[in-house]
């Protein structure tokens, strides 16, 4: 009888222990973690296990050893161990263990923005990427050919292959991720605009349209002029007239350009000197927005073949060389540095 009592007593104690543990477990799940009023950041890296994440939280004093087993048990019970995401997560005051796991198994990582501006070159874009410290850099020091291969781009030139916009990313995303997204966006928009182009367009391919769009992008910041400027270049192409546009000359000079185009520059034979070559240059000279692409494939009708910067961000358009020369004499003294025009 004594032995039976002992067994019963042991069983009762065991049940009480289980009930107490269950009560403690449920109570701790509802208890806020040790978080300050100001948000703190949990950085989960590729390959971090559940134990590694809990160790980080312990070092951050967010959870105590007594809570660690509660968190581990909850994660295993809810089958969350393999659902933890990589990235930075902002932990807020009042957060409980379930709320913590709801966050770190979601796609609600801290995000960052990177912005590329219309008219920028790939080198300028590359500089912005390298200054984004939260991005992993895989392309630094790579040649253009190596970058094209890494991105899976079949074109011969990097310039103009990316769409200027603001892109959101998370820590540990890579420069390759950003560039692939920007290239995919450019291709989608270019294909849409090319499919809706004007009939009998002198441009033969969508890539030709991208090249012309980049020239239009660099020639004016006045949105309402893009179609008219495109019209000038399209008519010049139809008449086999050279484009004679300064931005292509500047691009061809590269780092040698110091702010002024000289007569020597205009006479120099480079693939981008449209004073010396016929037709379009071999590649775009900058990143372009949808508006510039639209203008390139939908040039404004008219008869003007020349334009000159007026000094206020807009241009004076002319049909004949004599009208153009008169406009040059009228406006060239007022022109501000940076405005370009056909000659």
Secondary structure, 3 states (H helix, E strand, C coil): CHHHHHHHHHHHHHHHHHHHHHHHHHHHHHCCCCCCCCCEEEEECCCCCHHHHHHHHHHCCCCCHHHHHHHHHHHHHCCCHHHCCCEEEEECCCCCHHHHHHHHCCCCCCEEEEECCCCCCHHHHHHHHHCCCCCECCCCCCCHHHHHHHHCCCCCCCCCCCCCCEEEEECCCEHHHHHHHHHHHHHHHHHHHHHCCCCCCCCCCHHHHHHHHHHHHHHCCCHHHHHHHHHHHHHHHHCCCCCCEHHHHHHHHHHHCCCCCCHHHHHCCCCCCCCCCCCCCCCCCCCCCHHHHHHHHCCCCCCCCEEEECCCCCEEEECCHHHHHHHHHHHCCCCCCCCCCEC
